[in-house]
């Protein structure tokens, strides 16, 4: 999954800084959220450590692990469980796209069960909203902390018509300001 809905948009809006598109270090308790508002389209991408989402980072080995992954994917696909958008923006909600190494079949992992690649699994989620009144998107509430108590902070990078912005969210301070 791309880090941004459009790398060209991100590069042009953030400049040529290589840090923007570089992969964030994998830190338990810390996720990233990248948001691009262009015209009526709002694109949001999340990167969450699997440890914070399901409590493990290896391929699901038991029925309990498989159920945890299935439950997490269902929750993450429902954008309303991750973000609260202002009703006035009238955004059409589409299911999120969720990717993770934990979604691969067990057979795919048998030959490298303890590989370094598996040691740091993540969940990558992409949401796309089409908003009738994007000017009403002044702020968004992130509800992930309620669902994933292991998540301690979320690094947010946003690009809107007024420019790029970075902020950090933590439980209790979970609103992205876009204006």
C-alpha positions, 0 to 999 in steps of 0.5 A: 500500500502506498504511504500516500494516496498520491506520492506526487501530491505529497511531494509537491505539498510537502516539498522534496523532504525525504523524511516525509515519505520515508518509513517511520520506525516501528515503535510499540505504542506509536502509530502514524496517521497521514491525511490528505484533503484535496478538493472533496476527497479526504484520504487517510492512511494509518500505520499501527504496530500489530502489537498495539492492535492484537497483542502479538506480531507473529503469524496467528498460531492459534484459533484465539490469535486468528479470531483477534486478527479477524476482529481487528480487521473488521474494526479497522475496515469500519472507518467510523470506528477509527474516525469521527468526521463532522456530519456537516461535511456530508462525507460518503463512507467507504470501507477501509482497506486493511493490509498486514503480514498477519493476514497471510496464510499460515503456510506462507509463514511456516518456512520463516516463522521467526524471521526478522520480517515477522518480528515487526508486523504492522496493520496498514489501513487506507480510508477514502471519503468523498465529502460534499462539504469539505470546508466543514472538515475543521477537525476530526476525532480519532477514536482508535485509542478507545479500541486499542488501549496499547496505542499510546500516541499517534503521529499525524501528518496532514496536508490540506488546502491551507498547507502541511501540518504535523501534530501528535495525538494521545489518549484524551487529546485525540482531535486532529485540527485541520484549520 
